[in-house]
Every structure is written in C-alpha cells, then in structure tokens.
Amino acid sequence: MIIYILLAFLIARMKGYNIKPVLRDKSLYPLFVAEILYLFLQTSVFLGYYRFIPYAGTFKTLYIYTLIVPIVVHRLYKTGFLGSIMLTLGSFLNRFVMSQNGGKMPVYATLSKYTGYFDETVLGTVDQVHILGTEETKYKILTDFIDVGYSILSIGDVLIHGFIFLVAYETIKAHGKKEKTADHKIERGKQQWKI
C-alpha cells in the first residue's frame, strides 16, 4: 500500500506542495506505523513465512482505521465521505465476485510468480480466501488480476486502496493551505507596521 502514499507524495510535489511538514504530522504516525507493519508482513510472505496470512483481513481493517485520524485532525470530511464510497464500492465488488466463485477470490498471478511473492501451494491451506483463477472463473474482470509484483489486486482493491492515496494527498494539501495562510498573515503583519 506504500505505492499509494508515494504516489500522493509525487503528485503533491509535482503540484508544488511541500512534503516535509507532512512527515512531521503526528496525525499520520498511525498510518506510517501501519505501513511499516504492512511492509514487514509483505517481506515475510516474500521470504516464505505465511504465519501472518490468516490475520491479513484484520490488519487491513485496522490499516484503514488509521486514516480516520488525519481525516478528523485536518477536517477532511469530503475526503472521508468520498473514501467511504470508494470503500463500500470496492468491498461490494470484491464480495460480489467472491459470491459468484464459491466464496473465494480467484487470483491470476503473472509478475508475482517471478518475484517470488506468489506461491500456489499456499492457496487453500494457509490462505483460505483465495483460489487460482481458471477458465471457469466468473467475472474475471473483478478478480485479483492486477499484479504489481509484490501484491495482486482486484478493481475493488484498487478502489479501497485509493482511499489511502486520497487521505495522504489531501493531508499534504491541507498543510500547503496552512503554510500559505501563515505566510499571508506574516505579510499582512509586515504591511501593517510599514504605515
């Protein structure tokens, strides 16, 4: 999920926003801690240690909850509302495709086979949620087919994770507005003393 945070930083930087204040923003610390834990879990999967896979759903839920802190602190209520729509739609799409495929999410691994992230032998054993996609799979466009090498996502997952991008980007923008407001107040104060 770090790719969404980095993408938000990149786009914000391209639009002229300063990133440094965001890195010191305590409202984002829970998200940063969750991201570090997520990277640890991803690394453990790369190394063939699958003990944490049964807890992945719980962890993803807690990860999404960390986004509430910056939403409340920076009053990003429109972002929160849009994000809740994205979460709902993404969850609906994932649940729908799973319901059409025996309660399991079909996976089509490509790049992850070469990076070592994907291991077919884990499906149906440690990982009880996913199955290998076949010709009989229904609604293939909604399955996990977007393979980025360290994760395989569905369209629903992209919508859910897009919420992370929105919160990170809007938090950066909120800091940019605060800086502009502070600079404006300083300039106005200087002008008042010049009278």
Salt bridges, closest charged atoms under 4 A:
ASP25 OD2 - HIS74 NE2 2.56
ASP25 OD2 - HIS175 NE2 2.86
ASP127 OD2 - HIS130 ND1 2.89
GLU135 OE1 - LYS140 NZ 3.64
ASP144 OD2 - HIS130 NE2 3.14
GLU170 OE2 - LYS173 NZ 3.73
